[in-house]
Amino acid sequence: MATRSPSFWLLIAVLLVTAIMVHPSLAALLTAPAQLGLLVALRWQARREGRAAEKALRVPLRRGFV
């Protein structure tokens, strides 16, 4: 498939851009996987930061004489 002429890829790009301009929801469908991936990464990072903040708030228990 990669051996096709550049005009083929240009035609695909032109059709895609035209379809997005005519029907903007197509752009939303095309970017949905990337947005979902970013949302998952954002939630994962927030959970990590929350756990780190909770861990920092805990007072370490000291055993033995102070």
Wavefront OBJ file of the C-alpha trace (Angstrom):
o trace
v 0.000 0.000 0.000
v 2.904 2.351 0.654
v 4.132 1.940 -2.942
v 1.206 3.892 -4.385
v 1.844 7.193 -6.087
v 1.890 10.469 -4.148
v -1.194 11.626 -6.049
v -3.146 8.760 -4.437
v -2.206 9.953 -0.936
v -2.963 13.545 -1.945
v -6.401 12.443 -3.135
v -7.027 10.664 0.188
v -5.943 13.781 2.122
v -8.136 16.078 0.016
v -11.158 13.806 0.444
v -10.579 13.611 4.191
v -10.229 17.382 4.614
v -13.296 17.981 2.446
v -15.322 15.481 4.457
v -14.275 17.186 7.703
v -15.245 20.616 6.365
v -18.615 19.354 5.142
v -19.408 17.296 8.232
v -17.439 18.438 11.336
v -18.571 15.474 13.420
v -16.262 13.357 11.255
v -13.332 15.214 12.816
v -14.677 14.315 16.255
v -14.862 10.652 15.250
v -11.317 10.691 13.917
v -9.865 12.336 17.028
v -11.887 10.316 19.561
v -9.214 7.603 20.078
v -6.528 10.220 20.768
v -8.803 12.084 23.172
v -9.665 8.859 24.968
v -5.984 8.018 25.324
v -5.235 11.466 26.720
v -8.139 11.180 29.170
v -6.874 7.829 30.442
v -3.347 9.229 30.822
v -4.670 12.275 32.675
v -6.686 10.147 35.123
v -3.718 7.841 35.704
v -1.426 10.799 36.450
v -3.991 12.391 38.786
v -4.344 9.109 40.663
v -0.548 8.858 41.038
v -0.321 12.417 42.335
v -3.212 11.817 44.744
v -1.547 8.738 46.174
v 1.737 10.600 46.545
v -0.032 13.466 48.348
v -1.791 11.042 50.709
v 1.492 9.306 51.417
v 3.152 12.644 52.205
v 0.393 13.511 54.707
v 0.844 10.355 56.764
v 2.881 10.717 59.904
v 5.495 7.981 60.144
v 5.107 5.819 63.223
v 8.150 5.710 65.436
v 8.836 2.638 67.448
v 10.911 2.559 70.556
v 12.147 5.506 72.540
v 11.850 9.023 71.146
l 1 2 3 4 5 6 7 8 9 10 11 12 13 14 15 16 17 18 19 20 21 22 23 24 25 26 27 28 29 30 31 32 33 34 35 36 37 38 39 40 41 42 43 44 45 46 47 48 49 50 51 52 53 54 55 56 57 58 59 60 61 62 63 64 65 66
